[in-house]
Amino acid sequence: MKLVVGLGNPGPKYDKTRHNVGFEALDRFAAGTGVTPRAKFNGNILELGVGEEKTILLYPHTFMNNSGTSVRAALDFFKLPSESVLVVCDDFNLPVGTLRFRSGGSAGGQKGLADILRKMGTNDVPRLRIGIGPLPQSRDVTSFVLGKFAPQERAEIDFTLDRAIRGVADWIAHDLKYCMNQYN
């Protein structure tokens, strides 16, 4: 079983913001499956069969900075090791259009990921970072990540999200090393 966690903030106020690309990636991944989300683990989940693998998509609804609460509850319920989890999140340190698979390391300023690492008790959590930056010098981090993409960036992020969902499918079918070689 695999658990794919998309990070974002719940509610229409945050739709299509930079910080919600994790939610957007999961939405695209689940599009056309006909599976209805249900509330569980302080969020919404969708249970899918992807190839031979049972896959759970998790949208934490604890708001970004408390995402670890939802992820920890899902991990405990399904008794999954950290290597069976993929966290999909934004990264303002990467240019728009960049994908970066990693097996571990620091949260790099992403507070939702930081909370997950803290609640899981390890930095060895696979993640797919989606570039939303760079952060302009004239903007503070909060207003930037909670802002929407400029029209020219929106086209780029849409293309990137399509690549990201192919990457998620490859992670499920293959492994993280395969994805690092294909997408980084």
VENWOHU-V920925 format. One record per backbone hydrogen bond with DSSP energy under -1.0 kcal/mol. CO is the residue of the C=O (numbers start at 1). NH is the residue of the N-H. If there is no record, write none. Layout:
# VENWOHU-V920925
co->{CO	CO}
nh->{NH	NH}
This chain:
# VENWOHU-V920925
co->{2	3	4	5	7	11	14	17	18	20	21	22	23	24	25	26	27	30	38	42	43	44	45	46	48	50	53	54	55	56	57	58	59	63	64	66	67	68	69	70	71	72	73	74	75	75	81	82	84	86	87	88	89	91	91	94	95	98	100	102	107	110	111	112	113	114	115	116	117	117	123	126	127	128	129	130	131	133	136	140	141	142	144	145	147	150	151	152	153	154	155	156	157	158	159	160	161	162	163	164	165	166	167	168	169	170	175	176	177	178	179	180}
nh->{56	86	58	88	23	14	17	20	21	24	25	26	27	28	29	30	31	33	45	61	40	59	38	57	55	53	50	2	48	4	46	6	44	66	67	69	71	72	73	74	75	76	77	78	79	80	84	85	3	5	128	7	130	94	132	133	98	131	129	127	110	114	115	116	117	118	119	120	121	122	125	87	102	89	100	91	97	96	139	144	145	146	147	19	18	154	155	156	157	158	159	160	161	162	163	164	165	166	167	168	169	170	171	172	173	174	179	180	181	182	183	184}
